[in-house]
Amino acid sequence: QVQLVESGGGLVQAGGSLRLSCAVSGSIRSFVAMAWYRQATGKQRELVASITSADSTYYAASVKGRFTISRDNAKNTVYLQMSSLKPEDTAVYYCSARPSLVRDWDWGQGTQVTVSS
């Protein structure tokens, strides 16, 4: 099982920026995909952004143009750059990885992001 450790969360004012990092225990170069999800209190977990091994990206409509997902294969780390943050971005953010098509997704423990108005 792959270990994932998120960091970079915190409290920020609306309009501010944060960069989340996800350090992965394995080599992510060949991973099928990496993703960031979030879960707000009382809501279901939702996909925020994903990136494939071919660097194809996907963004939820609510974050498109404000968030950027990227990967550094040399550091086995995936990032989520978040800008123009809004109070509705407040949630626990989870990093997820799918090492191969025959394996399920692995998850990190989550990092709290709180955006004050």
C-alpha positions in Angstrom: 0.0 0.0 0.0 1.2 3.5 -0.9 1.6 6.0 1.9 0.5 9.5 1.3 1.1 12.5 3.6 -0.6 15.8 2.9 0.7 19.2 4.2 0.2 22.9 3.6 -3.3 23.3 4.9 -4.3 26.1 7.3 -6.3 29.2 7.8 -6.4 31.9 5.1 -8.5 34.9 4.3 -10.8 34.9 1.3 -8.9 35.9 -1.8 -5.7 34.3 -0.4 -3.6 31.4 -1.6 -2.4 28.1 -0.3 -0.3 25.3 -1.7 -1.0 21.8 -0.6 1.6 19.1 -1.0 1.3 15.3 -1.0 4.4 13.3 -0.4 4.1 9.8 -1.7 6.1 6.7 -0.4 6.4 5.2 -3.9 7.6 6.3 -7.3 4.7 8.3 -8.8 6.3 8.4 -12.3 4.3 5.4 -13.4 1.2 5.9 -11.4 -2.0 5.9 -13.4 -3.3 9.0 -11.7 -3.1 11.2 -8.7 -6.0 13.3 -7.4 -7.1 15.8 -4.7 -10.5 15.4 -3.1 -12.2 17.5 -0.5 -14.9 17.0 2.1 -16.7 19.8 3.8 -18.6 19.3 7.0 -21.9 17.6 6.4 -21.1 17.0 2.7 -19.9 14.2 0.5 -16.3 13.9 -0.6 -15.9 15.5 -4.0 -13.2 15.3 -6.6 -11.3 18.6 -6.9 -8.6 17.9 -9.4 -6.7 15.0 -10.9 -3.6 14.4 -13.0 -2.7 11.3 -15.0 0.7 9.8 -15.9 0.5 11.6 -19.2 -0.1 14.9 -17.3 -3.7 15.2 -18.4 -5.6 17.2 -15.9 -9.2 17.5 -14.7 -10.7 20.2 -12.5 -14.1 20.5 -10.9 -16.1 23.4 -12.3 -16.1 25.1 -8.9 -12.3 25.4 -8.9 -11.4 25.7 -12.6 -9.2 28.7 -13.2 -8.3 29.0 -9.5 -6.6 25.7 -8.6 -3.7 24.0 -10.3 -2.6 20.4 -9.8 0.9 19.4 -10.6 3.4 16.6 -10.0 7.1 16.5 -9.4 8.2 12.9 -10.2 11.7 13.5 -8.9 10.3 14.4 -5.5 7.4 11.9 -5.6 5.1 14.8 -4.7 1.9 16.1 -6.0 0.8 19.7 -5.4 -2.5 21.6 -5.4 -1.9 25.4 -5.8 -5.1 27.2 -4.7 -5.7 30.8 -5.4 -8.6 33.3 -5.0 -9.8 31.1 -2.2 -13.4 31.4 -1.1 -15.1 30.5 2.1 -16.9 27.6 0.3 -13.4 26.1 -0.4 -13.3 25.3 3.4 -12.9 21.5 3.7 -10.6 18.7 4.6 -8.5 18.1 1.5 -7.3 14.5 0.7 -4.6 13.3 -1.6 -5.3 10.1 -3.5 -3.2 7.9 -5.7 -3.9 5.0 -8.1 -0.6 3.2 -8.7 -2.0 0.9 -11.4 -5.3 -0.1 -13.1 -5.4 -3.3 -11.1 -5.1 -1.6 -7.8 -7.5 0.6 -5.9 -6.9 4.2 -4.9 -4.8 4.9 -1.8 -5.6 7.8 0.5 -3.8 10.3 2.7 -5.1 11.4 6.1 -6.2 14.8 5.0 -5.3 18.4 5.7 -7.7 21.1 6.9 -8.2 24.2 4.8 -10.2 27.0 6.3 -11.1 30.1 4.4 -12.4 33.0 6.4 -14.7 35.7 4.9 
